[in-house]
Amino acid sequence: MLPQRESYSYEMIRSELTWVVGDDHVQTDCSEKLAHSIDYYWVPEVWHDRGLKPQVPTFVVHPASAEEVSKILQIANTYKIPVTPWGGGSGSQGGALPMYGGISLDTKRLNKVLEIDPVSMTVTAETGIIMQQLEWEVEKAGYSTMHYPASIGCATLGGFIAHRGTGVLSTKYGKIEDMIMSMEVVTPTGEIIKTLPVPRHASGPDLTQMFCGSEGTLGVVTKATMKIHPIPAARKFHAFLFEDMHGAMVAGAKLMTSRLQPCVIRLYDNAETAKLIKRVLGIERNGSYLVFGFDGEEAIVDLQMKKAVEICKETAIEDLGTDMGQAWWDHRYKFFYPPYMFQLPQAFGTLDTVATFANIENVYWGMKNAVKEQFPQATFIGHFSHWYDWGCMLYARFIIDNPPQDAAEAIALYNRIWDVAIRAAIKNGGVINEHHGVGLKLGRIMKDLYGPAFNVLEGIKKTLDPNNIMNPGKMGFQGV
C-alpha cells in the first residue's frame, strides 16, 4: 500500500530516498508531481484541460548513477512501491504515466557522454541525456548518430530505447535498436547488469534486444553504447508527384527492393498531400507526394539518385525536382509542431503500424475504411515514413475537429477509434505499433496481437520483476 502524505511511513520512505540521492533530488511539491503526470498522450492532456485531477506520483526522484537507481529499486521492492521511469516526457502512449502513484524515476541527471570511440565508431552515454545534446557532442568529434527524430530536442536516449524509437534517416541507418551495441540495465530487484559488448554473436539470446522496447517494465536502462557514423560528404533529395498512393507505393518499394540504399523515403497519401504538404511546403497538387534522399560520397550519391529518378519517372505524373525535395528536408520538423500539428481542442491520434510490401496497402485501406465507416466525423490521413527491404511503416492519423466536451465521452470515443483502427491493421497483416510503443494506450490489444506467445512475455516480466513494481499496467502487463 502506498504511504499517505503526512504519515509515519511516508516520512520514513522519503528519508530513505533522500539518503540515496540527497534532499534536493526527492521532490514532493504539487507542481513537480503534476509535471510528471502528463506526457504527450492525448488522454491526460484532455484530463488536465477539463480540470480533472490526474494521477500523480508520490515522490519524484532524480538519481545520478546506476548505483543510485539500484538503491531506489531496492527500497521500492521493500515497500512494494510502483516505479515509473521518466525520460523527457514526450511519449505519446502514456508509457511514463504513474498509474498507481509511487515513484516517478526521472533519469535526466544521467546525462553524461562517457566515451566517443573513433576506432570502433561508437559513443557511450548515460540514457537520461536529451538526444539533441548527444548528437551535438558527437558532431563536435566529427561524427553523427544519424538519429534525427522530430522529438530530438526533448526526448532522451533512454526514452528511444524504451519504445524502439526511430528518426527520419532510419531507412538507411536503422531504428534505435539497430544502433545500440550494448547497454547497462538496473533490473527491478536492483541488480546492475551489462549486456554483451557486441550486438552480433551466437552466445545465447540477445539480452540487449530484450530490453529494447520494454518500456521500463523490465528494468531501467542507465547507459548505452551506440553506433556513430561519418558526416556524409553529400546529402541530396528529389521529389515526385504520383496520381495516387498505389503508383507511388510501387515506386517506393522498387527503390528499396533494388537495394539503392536511400537514407530516407516519405510517401504522403492524397489526403495528406492536399492537407499538410500544401500548408508546410507550399506545394498545391492533387496526388501523392513522394520524396527520397541519398547520402554519402557525392559520386555514389549522384549515381544512386540517377537510378532512383529513372524508377520514379516510369509512373510519376510530375517531376517536382530537387528543390521540392530539399524543401521537405529543410522543413521536416515543421509537420510536428504548431501551427501545423494537430492540438486541442481537436482529438487526434497517430495510428502507426508496419507491414510487408505485400500487405501494407491492405493495411492502409483496412484502417481508413474502418475509421471512415464507423466514425464519419473523423478525418483519416497517412504517410509512409520508414522503409525496409521487405516493407514499410504507415504513419496514419485520425483527426476530429469537434470532439465531445465531456471528458469521459471524448475519451470513450477516442479509445473506440483506436480499437477499430488497430484491430483492422492486425487483421490485414500489420502490428500494434512501429516506433511509438505500446504504453497504457494500446496495452489492451497486446494479447490479441501475440496470442499464446504473450505468456512468454508475461513469464519474463514475472521472473525479472517478482513484486511487479516496474511500470505496472503498461504494455498489457497487469497493474498493481
C-alpha positions as a Python dict, from the first residue, in 0.01 Angstrom:
ca = {
    (1, 'M'): (0, 0, 0),
    (2, 'L'): (130, 344, -88),
    (3, 'P'): (219, 569, 202),
    (4, 'Q'): (-17, 859, 269),
    (5, 'R'): (127, 1208, 289),
    (6, 'E'): (199, 1325, 643),
    (7, 'S'): (210, 967, 770),
    (8, 'Y'): (493, 790, 951),
    (9, 'S'): (558, 554, 659),
    (10, 'Y'): (562, 842, 408),
    (11, 'E'): (828, 1028, 605),
    (12, 'M'): (1035, 716, 658),
    (13, 'I'): (1035, 626, 289),
    (14, 'R'): (1117, 984, 193),
    (15, 'S'): (1407, 976, 437),
    (16, 'E'): (1542, 659, 277),
    (17, 'L'): (1516, 808, -71),
    (18, 'T'): (1687, 1132, 31),
    (19, 'W'): (1968, 932, 190),
    (20, 'V'): (2031, 784, -156),
    (21, 'V'): (2006, 1092, -380),
    (22, 'G'): (2008, 1392, -144),
    (23, 'D'): (1734, 1628, -24),
    (24, 'D'): (1728, 1833, -345),
    (25, 'H'): (1657, 1532, -561),
    (26, 'V'): (1344, 1396, -394),
    (27, 'Q'): (1055, 1622, -481),
    (28, 'T'): (705, 1611, -344),
    (29, 'D'): (569, 1954, -435),
    (30, 'C'): (246, 1966, -633),
    (31, 'S'): (390, 2136, -942),
    (32, 'E'): (665, 1878, -988),
    (33, 'K'): (423, 1590, -941),
    (34, 'L'): (180, 1744, -1188),
    (35, 'A'): (459, 1781, -1444),
    (36, 'H'): (524, 1407, -1412),
    (37, 'S'): (158, 1313, -1460),
    (38, 'I'): (109, 1434, -1818),
    (39, 'D'): (302, 1325, -2126),
    (40, 'Y'): (210, 1376, -2493),
    (41, 'Y'): (-69, 1117, -2479),
    (42, 'W'): (-399, 1283, -2572),
    (43, 'V'): (-597, 1138, -2280),
    (44, 'P'): (-405, 1300, -1991),
    (45, 'E'): (-394, 1625, -2189),
    (46, 'V'): (-774, 1622, -2212),
    (47, 'W'): (-798, 1520, -1847),
    (48, 'H'): (-591, 1821, -1749),
    (49, 'D'): (-766, 2053, -1997),
    (50, 'R'): (-1106, 1968, -1846),
    (51, 'G'): (-986, 2047, -1495),
    (52, 'L'): (-986, 1688, -1369),
    (53, 'K'): (-735, 1564, -1115),
    (54, 'P'): (-464, 1345, -1273),
    (55, 'Q'): (-289, 1050, -1111),
    (56, 'V'): (36, 1190, -972),
    (57, 'P'): (341, 1015, -826),
    (58, 'T'): (401, 1017, -453),
    (59, 'F'): (769, 1102, -500),
    (60, 'V'): (970, 1237, -794),
    (61, 'V'): (1325, 1105, -756),
    (62, 'H'): (1627, 1213, -962),
    (63, 'P'): (1913, 960, -944),
    (64, 'A'): (2259, 1042, -1084),
    (65, 'S'): (2406, 693, -1123),
    (66, 'A'): (2317, 329, -1179),
    (67, 'E'): (2411, 267, -816),
    (68, 'E'): (2153, 521, -701),
    (69, 'V'): (1890, 368, -930),
    (70, 'S'): (1973, 28, -779),
    (71, 'K'): (1921, 153, -423),
    (72, 'I'): (1594, 323, -518),
    (73, 'L'): (1460, 0, -667),
    (74, 'Q'): (1566, -194, -359),
    (75, 'I'): (1368, 49, -143),
    (76, 'A'): (1071, 20, -378),
    (77, 'N'): (1082, -361, -353),
    (78, 'T'): (1094, -348, 25),
    (79, 'Y'): (778, -136, 44),
    (80, 'K'): (613, -271, -276),
    (81, 'I'): (605, 80, -429),
    (82, 'P'): (548, 117, -805),
    (83, 'V'): (832, 281, -1000),
    (84, 'T'): (772, 455, -1333),
    (85, 'P'): (1082, 563, -1529),
    (86, 'W'): (1058, 913, -1679),
    (87, 'G'): (1284, 1045, -1955),
    (88, 'G'): (1177, 1354, -2147),
    (89, 'G'): (803, 1305, -2102),
    (90, 'S'): (743, 1339, -2476),
    (91, 'G'): (593, 994, -2535),
    (92, 'S'): (250, 969, -2694),
    (93, 'Q'): (136, 636, -2548),
    (94, 'G'): (107, 712, -2175),
    (95, 'G'): (408, 491, -2107),
    (96, 'A'): (555, 728, -1846),
    (97, 'L'): (232, 798, -1655),
    (98, 'P'): (243, 696, -1286),
    (99, 'M'): (-82, 498, -1300),
    (100, 'Y'): (-51, 376, -942),
    (101, 'G'): (138, 664, -786),
    (102, 'G'): (463, 565, -621),
    (103, 'I'): (798, 683, -753),
    (104, 'S'): (848, 872, -1078),
    (105, 'L'): (1213, 795, -1155),
    (106, 'D'): (1335, 1094, -1355),
    (107, 'T'): (1655, 996, -1537),
    (108, 'K'): (1770, 1336, -1667),
    (109, 'R'): (2060, 1366, -1421),
    (110, 'L'): (2205, 1064, -1603),
    (111, 'N'): (2314, 1294, -1883),
    (112, 'K'): (2686, 1242, -1946),
    (113, 'V'): (2865, 1140, -2265),
    (114, 'L'): (3118, 891, -2132),
    (115, 'E'): (3326, 796, -2436),
    (116, 'I'): (3350, 852, -2809),
    (117, 'D'): (3545, 571, -2972),
    (118, 'P'): (3664, 672, -3324),
    (119, 'V'): (3818, 329, -3387),
    (120, 'S'): (3504, 121, -3330),
    (121, 'M'): (3282, 417, -3428),
    (122, 'T'): (3071, 417, -3111),
    (123, 'V'): (2958, 654, -2841),
    (124, 'T'): (2877, 556, -2484),
    (125, 'A'): (2639, 778, -2290),
    (126, 'E'): (2405, 778, -1995),
    (127, 'T'): (2047, 736, -2105),
    (128, 'G'): (1894, 1045, -1946),
    (129, 'I'): (2070, 1268, -2196),
    (130, 'I'): (1848, 1462, -2436),
    (131, 'M'): (1909, 1322, -2784),
    (132, 'Q'): (1995, 1662, -2934),
    (133, 'Q'): (2265, 1712, -2670),
    (134, 'L'): (2413, 1374, -2751),
    (135, 'E'): (2410, 1449, -3124),
    (136, 'W'): (2584, 1784, -3069),
    (137, 'E'): (2860, 1620, -2864),
    (138, 'V'): (2914, 1354, -3130),
    (139, 'E'): (2918, 1618, -3405),
    (140, 'K'): (3192, 1808, -3220),
    (141, 'A'): (3408, 1499, -3268),
    (142, 'G'): (3326, 1493, -3640),
    (143, 'Y'): (3057, 1224, -3641),
    (144, 'S'): (2681, 1179, -3617),
    (145, 'T'): (2441, 933, -3455),
    (146, 'M'): (2215, 970, -3762),
    (147, 'H'): (1920, 951, -3522),
    (148, 'Y'): (1708, 1253, -3615),
    (149, 'P'): (1354, 1211, -3477),
    (150, 'A'): (1111, 1502, -3460),
    (151, 'S'): (1138, 1485, -3080),
    (152, 'I'): (1518, 1514, -3084),
    (153, 'G'): (1510, 1833, -2876),
    (154, 'C'): (1300, 1697, -2590),
    (155, 'A'): (1332, 1317, -2574),
    (156, 'T'): (1608, 1115, -2407),
    (157, 'L'): (1825, 833, -2534),
    (158, 'G'): (1661, 603, -2279),
    (159, 'G'): (1316, 701, -2399),
    (160, 'F'): (1401, 599, -2755),
    (161, 'I'): (1538, 266, -2633),
    (162, 'A'): (1226, 210, -2422),
    (163, 'H'): (985, 220, -2716),
    (164, 'R'): (1211, 135, -3012),
    (165, 'G'): (1206, 488, -3146),
    (166, 'T'): (1315, 595, -3491),
    (167, 'G'): (1434, 901, -3681),
    (168, 'V'): (1393, 1039, -4030),
    (169, 'L'): (1706, 863, -4163),
    (170, 'S'): (1604, 517, -4042),
    (171, 'T'): (1567, 379, -4395),
    (172, 'K'): (1947, 369, -4421),
    (173, 'Y'): (2074, 385, -4064),
    (174, 'G'): (1804, 189, -3883),
    (175, 'K'): (1589, 240, -3578),
    (176, 'I'): (1735, 283, -3231),
    (177, 'E'): (1751, -95, -3176),
    (178, 'D'): (1971, -122, -3485),
    (179, 'M'): (2201, 148, -3348),
    (180, 'I'): (2252, 9, -2995),
    (181, 'M'): (2559, -205, -2937),
    (182, 'S'): (2520, -281, -2568),
    (183, 'M'): (2367, -140, -2252),
    (184, 'E'): (2377, -123, -1875),
    (185, 'V'): (2049, -208, -1703),
    (186, 'V'): (1930, -199, -1344),
    (187, 'T'): (1688, -487, -1303),
    (188, 'P'): (1368, -445, -1100),
    (189, 'T'): (1530, -613, -799),
    (190, 'G'): (1827, -374, -811),
    (191, 'E'): (2097, -578, -985),
    (192, 'I'): (2322, -380, -1220),
    (193, 'I'): (2388, -588, -1530),
    (194, 'K'): (2563, -529, -1862),
    (195, 'T'): (2467, -692, -2188),
    (196, 'L'): (2735, -834, -2418),
    (197, 'P'): (2960, -573, -2581),
    (198, 'V'): (2860, -653, -2940),
    (199, 'P'): (2516, -698, -3098),
    (200, 'R'): (2608, -989, -3326),
    (201, 'H'): (2702, -1315, -3154),
    (202, 'A'): (2593, -1673, -3101),
    (203, 'S'): (2636, -1659, -2724),
    (204, 'G'): (2275, -1733, -2649),
    (205, 'P'): (1976, -1497, -2676),
    (206, 'D'): (2040, -1127, -2718),
    (207, 'L'): (1958, -954, -2389),
    (208, 'T'): (2014, -612, -2544),
    (209, 'Q'): (1717, -664, -2774),
    (210, 'M'): (1506, -797, -2487),
    (211, 'F'): (1537, -466, -2306),
    (212, 'C'): (1485, -260, -2621),
    (213, 'G'): (1115, -184, -2639),
    (214, 'S'): (1043, -300, -2284),
    (215, 'E'): (916, 48, -2185),
    (216, 'G'): (1052, 43, -1831),
    (217, 'T'): (863, -276, -1738),
    (218, 'L'): (1174, -497, -1715),
    (219, 'G'): (1421, -252, -1562),
    (220, 'V'): (1590, 84, -1606),
    (221, 'V'): (1846, 126, -1885),
    (222, 'T'): (2110, 358, -1740),
    (223, 'K'): (2387, 352, -2002),
    (224, 'A'): (2413, 256, -2368),
    (225, 'T'): (2678, 225, -2636),
    (226, 'M'): (2555, 310, -2984),
    (227, 'K'): (2699, 336, -3333),
    (228, 'I'): (2816, 663, -3481),
    (229, 'H'): (2878, 748, -3845),
    (230, 'P'): (3094, 980, -4055),
    (231, 'I'): (2920, 1300, -4154),
    (232, 'P'): (2840, 1241, -4523),
    (233, 'A'): (3008, 1449, -4792),
    (234, 'A'): (2674, 1496, -4967),
    (235, 'R'): (2305, 1452, -4896),
    (236, 'K'): (2062, 1515, -5181),
    (237, 'F'): (1684, 1492, -5224),
    (238, 'H'): (1433, 1465, -5506),
    (239, 'A'): (1052, 1474, -5512),
    (240, 'F'): (785, 1339, -5744),
    (241, 'L'): (406, 1356, -5767),
    (242, 'F'): (204, 1045, -5847),
    (243, 'E'): (-160, 1019, -5945),
    (244, 'D'): (-240, 807, -5642),
    (245, 'M'): (-83, 631, -5347),
    (246, 'H'): (-62, 294, -5522),
    (247, 'G'): (159, 423, -5801),
    (248, 'A'): (383, 598, -5551),
    (249, 'M'): (400, 285, -5335),
    (250, 'V'): (511, 76, -5631),
    (251, 'A'): (792, 324, -5698),
    (252, 'G'): (894, 347, -5332),
    (253, 'A'): (903, -31, -5296),
    (254, 'K'): (1119, -58, -5608),
    (255, 'L'): (1366, 192, -5462),
    (256, 'M'): (1406, -45, -5169),
    (257, 'T'): (1399, -381, -5347),
    (258, 'S'): (1655, -250, -5599),
    (259, 'R'): (1887, -211, -5296),
    (260, 'L'): (1972, 150, -5380),
    (261, 'Q'): (2006, 233, -5006),
    (262, 'P'): (1816, 563, -4980),
    (263, 'C'): (1864, 737, -4648),
    (264, 'V'): (1501, 847, -4646),
    (265, 'I'): (1174, 789, -4832),
    (266, 'R'): (849, 964, -4743),
    (267, 'L'): (526, 897, -4927),
    (268, 'Y'): (217, 1105, -4844),
    (269, 'D'): (-129, 986, -4946),
    (270, 'N'): (-354, 1214, -5149),
    (271, 'A'): (-530, 1349, -4841),
    (272, 'E'): (-213, 1439, -4654),
    (273, 'T'): (-55, 1582, -4970),
    (274, 'A'): (-354, 1814, -5004),
    (275, 'K'): (-367, 1899, -4634),
    (276, 'L'): (-12, 1915, -4496),
    (277, 'I'): (225, 1925, -4793),
    (278, 'K'): (36, 2227, -4919),
    (279, 'R'): (50, 2405, -4582),
    (280, 'V'): (409, 2323, -4488),
    (281, 'L'): (586, 2321, -4825),
    (282, 'G'): (350, 2531, -5036),
    (283, 'I'): (309, 2256, -5296),
    (284, 'E'): (-50, 2269, -5414),
    (285, 'R'): (-110, 1947, -5608),
    (286, 'N'): (-365, 1669, -5638),
    (287, 'G'): (-198, 1333, -5596),
    (288, 'S'): (56, 1160, -5374),
    (289, 'Y'): (385, 1333, -5292),
    (290, 'L'): (697, 1114, -5274),
    (291, 'V'): (1036, 1240, -5157),
    (292, 'F'): (1358, 1044, -5122),
    (293, 'G'): (1722, 1116, -5047),
    (294, 'F'): (2069, 964, -5057),
    (295, 'D'): (2381, 1050, -4862),
    (296, 'G'): (2750, 958, -4863),
    (297, 'E'): (3029, 1021, -5113),
    (298, 'E'): (2894, 1258, -5377),
    (299, 'A'): (2980, 1044, -5679),
    (300, 'I'): (2797, 747, -5526),
    (301, 'V'): (2503, 965, -5424),
    (302, 'D'): (2472, 1100, -5778),
    (303, 'L'): (2469, 751, -5923),
    (304, 'Q'): (2207, 630, -5674),
    (305, 'M'): (1997, 939, -5738),
    (306, 'K'): (2014, 890, -6117),
    (307, 'K'): (1880, 536, -6090),
    (308, 'A'): (1609, 638, -5840),
    (309, 'V'): (1488, 918, -6066),
    (310, 'E'): (1464, 674, -6356),
    (311, 'I'): (1248, 441, -6144),
    (312, 'C'): (1009, 717, -6039),
    (313, 'K'): (975, 862, -6388),
    (314, 'E'): (824, 531, -6501),
    (315, 'T'): (494, 603, -6321),
    (316, 'A'): (505, 958, -6180),
    (317, 'I'): (282, 1230, -6326),
    (318, 'E'): (518, 1517, -6235),
    (319, 'D'): (886, 1552, -6153),
    (320, 'L'): (895, 1809, -5872),
    (321, 'G'): (1274, 1823, -5882),
    (322, 'T'): (1549, 1864, -5628),
    (323, 'D'): (1430, 2197, -5487),
    (324, 'M'): (1099, 2049, -5376),
    (325, 'G'): (1287, 1754, -5230),
    (326, 'Q'): (1529, 1978, -5039),
    (327, 'A'): (1236, 2186, -4914),
    (328, 'W'): (1095, 1879, -4743),
    (329, 'W'): (1426, 1812, -4565),
    (330, 'D'): (1464, 2175, -4459),
    (331, 'H'): (1112, 2180, -4312),
    (332, 'R'): (1088, 1817, -4197),
    (333, 'Y'): (1021, 1902, -3831),
    (334, 'K'): (755, 2164, -3901),
    (335, 'F'): (498, 1890, -3958),
    (336, 'F'): (513, 1803, -3586),
    (337, 'Y'): (483, 2146, -3427),
    (338, 'P'): (222, 2425, -3417),
    (339, 'P'): (61, 2561, -3621),
    (340, 'Y'): (86, 2255, -3845),
    (341, 'M'): (49, 1980, -3586),
    (342, 'F'): (-295, 1894, -3451),
    (343, 'Q'): (-369, 2008, -3098),
    (344, 'L'): (-650, 2063, -2851),
    (345, 'P'): (-941, 2117, -2881),
    (346, 'Q'): (-903, 1864, -3164),
    (347, 'A'): (-895, 1492, -3089),
    (348, 'F'): (-616, 1320, -3278),
    (349, 'G'): (-402, 1011, -3275),
    (350, 'T'): (-111, 860, -3467),
    (351, 'L'): (-211, 509, -3571),
    (352, 'D'): (132, 394, -3680),
    (353, 'T'): (186, 36, -3788),
    (354, 'V'): (420, -158, -4017),
    (355, 'A'): (375, -442, -4266),
    (356, 'T'): (536, -612, -4565),
    (357, 'F'): (502, -463, -4913),
    (358, 'A'): (252, -737, -4990),
    (359, 'N'): (26, -622, -4706),
    (360, 'I'): (88, -253, -4643),
    (361, 'E'): (-171, -114, -4885),
    (362, 'N'): (-433, -355, -4749),
    (363, 'V'): (-345, -230, -4401),
    (364, 'Y'): (-389, 131, -4513),
    (365, 'W'): (-727, 73, -4676),
    (366, 'G'): (-846, -156, -4396),
    (367, 'M'): (-775, 113, -4136),
    (368, 'K'): (-904, 400, -4348),
    (369, 'N'): (-1230, 228, -4440),
    (370, 'A'): (-1292, 112, -4083),
    (371, 'V'): (-1247, 463, -3944),
    (372, 'K'): (-1447, 625, -4225),
    (373, 'E'): (-1740, 383, -4194),
    (374, 'Q'): (-1771, 382, -3816),
    (375, 'F'): (-1657, 737, -3736),
    (376, 'P'): (-1765, 968, -4019),
    (377, 'Q'): (-1674, 1272, -3808),
    (378, 'A'): (-1307, 1172, -3823),
    (379, 'T'): (-1058, 1262, -4097),
    (380, 'F'): (-806, 990, -4183),
    (381, 'I'): (-472, 1080, -4343),
    (382, 'G'): (-143, 897, -4370),
    (383, 'H'): (212, 881, -4493),
    (384, 'F'): (473, 609, -4514),
    (385, 'S'): (786, 728, -4340),
    (386, 'H'): (1020, 440, -4254),
    (387, 'W'): (1109, 188, -4520),
    (388, 'Y'): (1276, -153, -4515),
    (389, 'D'): (1392, -412, -4767),
    (390, 'W'): (1068, -602, -4705),
    (391, 'G'): (805, -337, -4631),
    (392, 'C'): (735, -1, -4474),
    (393, 'M'): (568, 181, -4190),
    (394, 'L'): (232, 358, -4214),
    (395, 'Y'): (210, 678, -4011),
    (396, 'A'): (-168, 718, -4019),
    (397, 'R'): (-360, 980, -3826),
    (398, 'F'): (-720, 1045, -3734),
    (399, 'I'): (-844, 1395, -3652),
    (400, 'I'): (-1175, 1507, -3506),
    (401, 'D'): (-1217, 1884, -3505),
    (402, 'N'): (-1507, 1896, -3257),
    (403, 'P'): (-1490, 1608, -3010),
    (404, 'P'): (-1734, 1589, -2716),
    (405, 'Q'): (-1664, 1837, -2438),
    (406, 'D'): (-1736, 1585, -2165),
    (407, 'A'): (-1401, 1420, -2085),
    (408, 'A'): (-1541, 1071, -2031),
    (409, 'E'): (-1742, 1083, -2353),
    (410, 'A'): (-1446, 1218, -2551),
    (411, 'I'): (-1205, 956, -2416),
    (412, 'A'): (-1452, 674, -2482),
    (413, 'L'): (-1485, 787, -2844),
    (414, 'Y'): (-1108, 819, -2873),
    (415, 'N'): (-1048, 467, -2745),
    (416, 'R'): (-1313, 319, -2976),
    (417, 'I'): (-1136, 469, -3278),
    (418, 'W'): (-808, 318, -3165),
    (419, 'D'): (-969, -22, -3109),
    (420, 'V'): (-1130, -27, -3453),
    (421, 'A'): (-827, 106, -3644),
    (422, 'I'): (-556, -104, -3480),
    (423, 'R'): (-758, -425, -3499),
    (424, 'A'): (-813, -352, -3869),
    (425, 'A'): (-435, -318, -3906),
    (426, 'I'): (-372, -651, -3732),
    (427, 'K'): (-640, -823, -3944),
    (428, 'N'): (-462, -711, -4261),
    (429, 'G'): (-108, -803, -4161),
    (430, 'G'): (5, -505, -3953),
    (431, 'V'): (103, -477, -3588),
    (432, 'I'): (2, -256, -3295),
    (433, 'N'): (281, -6, -3341),
    (434, 'E'): (605, 63, -3527),
    (435, 'H'): (801, 312, -3318),
    (436, 'H'): (586, 499, -3065),
    (437, 'G'): (545, 197, -2838),
    (438, 'V'): (252, 38, -2656),
    (439, 'G'): (235, 207, -2317),
    (440, 'L'): (-100, 247, -2148),
    (441, 'K'): (-283, 337, -2469),
    (442, 'L'): (-256, 5, -2652),
    (443, 'G'): (-179, -249, -2381),
    (444, 'R'): (-529, -397, -2401),
    (445, 'I'): (-459, -519, -2758),
    (446, 'M'): (-127, -693, -2686),
    (447, 'K'): (-284, -1034, -2615),
    (448, 'D'): (-482, -1012, -2939),
    (449, 'L'): (-159, -943, -3130),
    (450, 'Y'): (61, -1204, -2965),
    (451, 'G'): (-189, -1477, -2882),
    (452, 'P'): (-36, -1756, -2668),
    (453, 'A'): (311, -1601, -2720),
    (454, 'F'): (212, -1325, -2478),
    (455, 'N'): (251, -1583, -2200),
    (456, 'V'): (624, -1583, -2273),
    (457, 'L'): (643, -1206, -2224),
    (458, 'E'): (445, -1234, -1901),
    (459, 'G'): (682, -1506, -1780),
    (460, 'I'): (985, -1283, -1842),
    (461, 'K'): (814, -997, -1660),
    (462, 'K'): (728, -1209, -1355),
    (463, 'T'): (1078, -1355, -1334),
    (464, 'L'): (1259, -1020, -1353),
    (465, 'D'): (1001, -825, -1152),
    (466, 'P'): (855, -1060, -888),
    (467, 'N'): (692, -776, -694),
    (468, 'N'): (552, -608, -1008),
    (469, 'I'): (694, -267, -920),
    (470, 'M'): (828, -166, -1263),
    (471, 'N'): (583, 46, -1459),
    (472, 'P'): (284, -176, -1381),
    (473, 'G'): (-19, -162, -1607),
    (474, 'K'): (178, -87, -1923),
    (475, 'M'): (231, -298, -2238),
    (476, 'G'): (-60, -522, -2141),
    (477, 'F'): (101, -636, -1814),
    (478, 'Q'): (-109, -641, -1502),
    (479, 'G'): (-146, -341, -1274),
    (480, 'V'): (-93, -323, -901),
}
